[in-house]
């Protein structure tokens, strides 16, 4: 019968305690690593959340700014009488003249006066004869044999609005018979158009 040898068993117990201690240390280390990874993920997530919040804030500000701009533009449209071919003048051209901008249309100036009970709108621009004919047809303008009653008293003075030149041009006119008028002149020689819309 074999006897139990204490000298052999002792190191085995010592070895298993060491393994258990090492396992505990390893487990603690792994828990700390997991905790660190979790903290880093949370920190990263917070940064992403903060970045997302900043993006949402900037996008909201931009959208709000565009909305305000649209409301202001619709309520108080801009007519730039000091500079040609601005975005505002191009928009006003499309709204009033009612044709799309083509390559021949340039040097667009415009002005409005809506203070008081009457209103008037002035447009000066270059275009070719074909475009001019489209405008005449679209607005149902009829040629007047006499170029008088041009509404010069209602018009404003600008370098781009040549009243002396207009006096010598053929006048096209439309009215609804109720105080709403459209006058149009086209300078064939210089390819320049003058459009005047007003109410009395």
C-alpha positions as a Markdown table, in Angstrom:
| # | Residue | x | y | z |
|---|---|---|---|---|
| 1 | Unk | 0.0 | 0.0 | 0.0 |
| 2 | Unk | 1.3 | 3.4 | -1.0 |
| 3 | Unk | 1.7 | 6.1 | 1.7 |
| 4 | Unk | 1.1 | 9.7 | 1.3 |
| 5 | Unk | 4.3 | 11.8 | 0.9 |
| 6 | Unk | 3.8 | 15.2 | 2.4 |
| 7 | Unk | 6.9 | 16.7 | 0.7 |
| 8 | Unk | 5.4 | 16.0 | -2.7 |
| 9 | Unk | 1.9 | 17.3 | -1.8 |
| 10 | Unk | 3.1 | 20.6 | -0.3 |
| 11 | Unk | 4.4 | 22.1 | -3.5 |
| 12 | Unk | 1.2 | 21.1 | -5.3 |
| 13 | Unk | -0.9 | 23.0 | -2.8 |
| 14 | Unk | 1.5 | 25.9 | -3.0 |
| 15 | Unk | 1.3 | 25.8 | -6.8 |
| 16 | Unk | -2.6 | 25.8 | -6.9 |
| 17 | Unk | -2.6 | 28.8 | -4.5 |
| 18 | Unk | -0.2 | 30.6 | -6.8 |
| 19 | Unk | -2.3 | 29.8 | -9.8 |
| 20 | Unk | -5.5 | 31.1 | -7.9 |
| 21 | Unk | -3.6 | 34.3 | -6.9 |
| 22 | Unk | -2.4 | 34.8 | -10.4 |
| 23 | Unk | -5.9 | 34.2 | -11.8 |
| 24 | Unk | -7.3 | 36.7 | -9.4 |
| 25 | Unk | -4.7 | 39.3 | -10.4 |
| 26 | Unk | -5.4 | 38.5 | -14.0 |
| 27 | Unk | -9.1 | 38.9 | -13.5 |
| 28 | Unk | -8.6 | 42.2 | -11.7 |
| 29 | Unk | -6.4 | 43.4 | -14.5 |
| 30 | Unk | -9.0 | 42.3 | -17.1 |
| 31 | Unk | -11.8 | 44.1 | -15.2 |
| 32 | Unk | -9.7 | 47.2 | -15.0 |
| 33 | Unk | -8.9 | 47.0 | -18.8 |
| 34 | Unk | -12.6 | 46.5 | -19.5 |
| 35 | Unk | -13.5 | 49.4 | -17.3 |
| 36 | Unk | -10.9 | 51.6 | -19.1 |
| 37 | Unk | -12.2 | 50.5 | -22.5 |
| 38 | Unk | -15.8 | 51.3 | -21.3 |
| 39 | Unk | -14.7 | 54.8 | -20.1 |
| 40 | Unk | -12.9 | 55.4 | -23.4 |
| 41 | Unk | -16.0 | 54.3 | -25.3 |
| 42 | Unk | -18.2 | 56.6 | -23.2 |
| 43 | Unk | -15.8 | 59.5 | -23.7 |
| 44 | Unk | -15.6 | 58.8 | -27.4 |
| 45 | Unk | -19.4 | 58.6 | -27.5 |
| 46 | Unk | -19.7 | 61.9 | -25.6 |
| 47 | Unk | -17.4 | 63.5 | -28.1 |
| 48 | Unk | -19.4 | 62.1 | -31.0 |
| 49 | Unk | -22.6 | 63.3 | -29.3 |
| 50 | Unk | -21.1 | 66.7 | -28.7 |
| 51 | Unk | -19.9 | 66.8 | -32.4 |
| 52 | Unk | -23.4 | 65.7 | -33.5 |
| 53 | Unk | -25.0 | 68.4 | -31.3 |
| 54 | Unk | -22.8 | 71.0 | -32.8 |
| 55 | Unk | -23.6 | 69.9 | -36.4 |
| 56 | Unk | -27.3 | 69.9 | -35.6 |
| 57 | Unk | -27.0 | 73.4 | -34.0 |
| 58 | Unk | -25.2 | 74.7 | -37.1 |
| 59 | Unk | -27.6 | 73.1 | -39.5 |
| 60 | Unk | -30.6 | 74.5 | -37.6 |
| 61 | Unk | -29.0 | 78.0 | -37.6 |
| 62 | Unk | -28.4 | 77.8 | -41.3 |
| 63 | Unk | -32.0 | 76.6 | -42.0 |
| 64 | Unk | -33.4 | 79.3 | -39.8 |
| 65 | Unk | -31.3 | 81.9 | -41.5 |
| 66 | Unk | -32.5 | 80.7 | -45.0 |
| 67 | Unk | -36.1 | 80.7 | -43.8 |
| 68 | Unk | -35.8 | 84.3 | -42.4 |
| 69 | Unk | -34.1 | 85.3 | -45.6 |
| 70 | Unk | -37.0 | 83.9 | -47.7 |
| 71 | Unk | -39.6 | 85.6 | -45.6 |
| 72 | Unk | -37.7 | 89.0 | -45.8 |
| 73 | Unk | -37.2 | 88.5 | -49.5 |
| 74 | Unk | -40.8 | 87.8 | -50.1 |
| 75 | Unk | -42.1 | 90.6 | -47.8 |
| 76 | Unk | -39.4 | 93.2 | -48.8 |
| 77 | Unk | -37.8 | 92.1 | -52.1 |
| 78 | Unk | -34.5 | 93.6 | -53.0 |
| 79 | Unk | -34.1 | 95.8 | -56.1 |
| 80 | Unk | -30.5 | 96.7 | -56.7 |
| 81 | Unk | -30.3 | 100.0 | -58.6 |
| 82 | Unk | -26.6 | 100.5 | -57.9 |
| 83 | Unk | -25.2 | 97.3 | -59.4 |
| 84 | Unk | -26.1 | 95.2 | -62.4 |
| 85 | Unk | -26.7 | 91.5 | -62.6 |
| 86 | Unk | -27.0 | 90.9 | -58.8 |
| 87 | Unk | -28.8 | 87.8 | -57.7 |
| 88 | Unk | -31.6 | 90.0 | -56.4 |
| 89 | Unk | -32.0 | 91.7 | -59.8 |
| 90 | Unk | -32.0 | 88.4 | -61.6 |
| 91 | Unk | -34.8 | 87.2 | -59.3 |
| 92 | Unk | -36.8 | 90.3 | -59.8 |
| 93 | Unk | -36.3 | 90.1 | -63.6 |
| 94 | Unk | -37.7 | 86.6 | -63.7 |
| 95 | Unk | -40.6 | 87.6 | -61.4 |
| 96 | Unk | -41.6 | 90.8 | -63.4 |
| 97 | Unk | -40.5 | 90.1 | -66.9 |
| 98 | Unk | -41.6 | 86.5 | -66.6 |
| 99 | Unk | -39.0 | 84.9 | -68.9 |
| 100 | Unk | -36.0 | 82.7 | -68.0 |
| 101 | Unk | -32.5 | 84.3 | -68.2 |
| 102 | Unk | -30.8 | 83.5 | -71.4 |
| 103 | Unk | -27.2 | 84.3 | -72.4 |
| 104 | Unk | -28.2 | 87.5 | -74.2 |
| 105 | Unk | -29.8 | 89.0 | -71.1 |
| 106 | Unk | -27.3 | 91.0 | -69.1 |
| 107 | Unk | -26.7 | 94.4 | -67.4 |
| 108 | Unk | -29.9 | 94.0 | -65.4 |
| 109 | Unk | -30.7 | 97.0 | -63.3 |
| 110 | Unk | -33.9 | 97.5 | -61.4 |
| 111 | Unk | -35.7 | 99.8 | -59.0 |
| 112 | Unk | -38.9 | 99.8 | -57.1 |
| 113 | Unk | -40.9 | 102.5 | -55.3 |
| 114 | Unk | -43.8 | 101.1 | -53.3 |
| 115 | Unk | -44.2 | 103.9 | -50.8 |
| 116 | Unk | -47.6 | 105.4 | -50.9 |
| 117 | Unk | -50.8 | 104.2 | -52.6 |
| 118 | Unk | -49.2 | 103.8 | -56.0 |
| 119 | Unk | -46.2 | 101.7 | -57.0 |
| 120 | Unk | -43.7 | 101.6 | -59.8 |
| 121 | Unk | -41.0 | 99.2 | -61.0 |
| 122 | Unk | -38.2 | 100.1 | -63.5 |
| 123 | Unk | -36.0 | 97.6 | -65.3 |
| 124 | Unk | -33.2 | 98.2 | -67.8 |
| 125 | Unk | -31.3 | 95.4 | -69.4 |
| 126 | Unk | -29.6 | 94.3 | -72.6 |
| 127 | Unk | -31.1 | 91.5 | -74.7 |
| 128 | Unk | -31.3 | 90.5 | -78.4 |
| 129 | Unk | -34.3 | 91.3 | -80.7 |
| 130 | Unk | -35.7 | 87.7 | -80.3 |
| 131 | Unk | -35.9 | 88.0 | -76.5 |
| 132 | Unk | -37.4 | 91.5 | -76.9 |
| 133 | Unk | -40.1 | 90.1 | -79.2 |
| 134 | Unk | -40.8 | 87.3 | -76.6 |
| 135 | Unk | -41.3 | 90.0 | -73.9 |
| 136 | Unk | -43.7 | 92.0 | -76.1 |
| 137 | Unk | -45.7 | 88.9 | -76.9 |
| 138 | Unk | -45.8 | 87.5 | -73.4 |
| 139 | Unk | -47.0 | 90.8 | -71.9 |
| 140 | Unk | -49.5 | 91.4 | -74.7 |
| 141 | Unk | -47.8 | 94.8 | -75.4 |
| 142 | Unk | -49.2 | 97.0 | -78.2 |
| 143 | Unk | -47.2 | 99.5 | -80.1 |
| 144 | Unk | -48.3 | 103.2 | -79.7 |
| 145 | Unk | -48.0 | 105.4 | -82.7 |
| 146 | Unk | -47.1 | 108.4 | -80.5 |
| 147 | Unk | -44.4 | 108.1 | -77.9 |
| 148 | Unk | -45.9 | 110.4 | -75.4 |
| 149 | Unk | -47.3 | 110.0 | -71.9 |
| 150 | Unk | -44.2 | 108.0 | -70.9 |
| 151 | Unk | -44.8 | 108.5 | -67.2 |
| 152 | Unk | -41.4 | 110.3 | -66.9 |
| 153 | Unk | -42.9 | 112.2 | -63.9 |
| 154 | Unk | -43.2 | 108.8 | -62.0 |
| 155 | Unk | -39.8 | 107.5 | -63.1 |
| 156 | Unk | -36.6 | 108.0 | -61.2 |
| 157 | Unk | -33.3 | 109.2 | -62.5 |
| 158 | Unk | -30.5 | 106.7 | -62.9 |
| 159 | Unk | -27.5 | 106.4 | -65.3 |
| 160 | Unk | -29.0 | 103.2 | -66.6 |
| 161 | Unk | -32.4 | 104.8 | -67.3 |
| 162 | Unk | -31.9 | 107.1 | -70.3 |
| 163 | Unk | -35.1 | 109.2 | -70.6 |
| 164 | Unk | -33.7 | 111.2 | -73.6 |
| 165 | Unk | -33.0 | 107.9 | -75.4 |
| 166 | Unk | -36.4 | 106.6 | -74.5 |
| 167 | Unk | -38.1 | 109.6 | -76.0 |
| 168 | Unk | -36.9 | 108.6 | -79.4 |
| 169 | Unk | -37.8 | 104.9 | -79.2 |
| 170 | Unk | -41.1 | 103.1 | -80.1 |
| 171 | Unk | -43.3 | 102.6 | -77.1 |
| 172 | Unk | -45.2 | 99.4 | -76.4 |
| 173 | Unk | -48.0 | 99.5 | -73.8 |
| 174 | Unk | -50.4 | 97.4 | -71.9 |
| 175 | Unk | -53.1 | 98.4 | -69.4 |
| 176 | Unk | -55.9 | 96.6 | -67.6 |
| 177 | Unk | -58.0 | 99.8 | -67.8 |
| 178 | Unk | -58.0 | 100.1 | -64.0 |
| 179 | Unk | -54.8 | 102.0 | -63.3 |
| 180 | Unk | -52.3 | 99.3 | -63.9 |
| 181 | Unk | -49.8 | 99.9 | -66.8 |
| 182 | Unk | -46.8 | 98.4 | -68.4 |
| 183 | Unk | -44.6 | 100.4 | -70.8 |
| 184 | Unk | -41.7 | 98.9 | -72.8 |
| 185 | Unk | -39.1 | 100.4 | -75.1 |
| 186 | Unk | -36.4 | 98.6 | -77.1 |
| 187 | Unk | -33.3 | 100.2 | -78.6 |
| 188 | Unk | -32.4 | 98.1 | -81.6 |
| 189 | Unk | -29.2 | 99.9 | -82.2 |
| 190 | Unk | -27.8 | 99.1 | -78.7 |
| 191 | Unk | -29.8 | 96.0 | -77.9 |
| 192 | Unk | -31.1 | 97.7 | -74.7 |
| 193 | Unk | -34.6 | 97.4 | -73.2 |
| 194 | Unk | -36.5 | 99.6 | -70.8 |
| 195 | Unk | -39.5 | 98.2 | -68.9 |
| 196 | Unk | -41.7 | 100.3 | -66.7 |
| 197 | Unk | -44.6 | 98.9 | -64.7 |
| 198 | Unk | -46.7 | 101.0 | -62.4 |
| 199 | Unk | -50.1 | 101.6 | -60.8 |
| 200 | Unk | -52.0 | 104.8 | -60.2 |
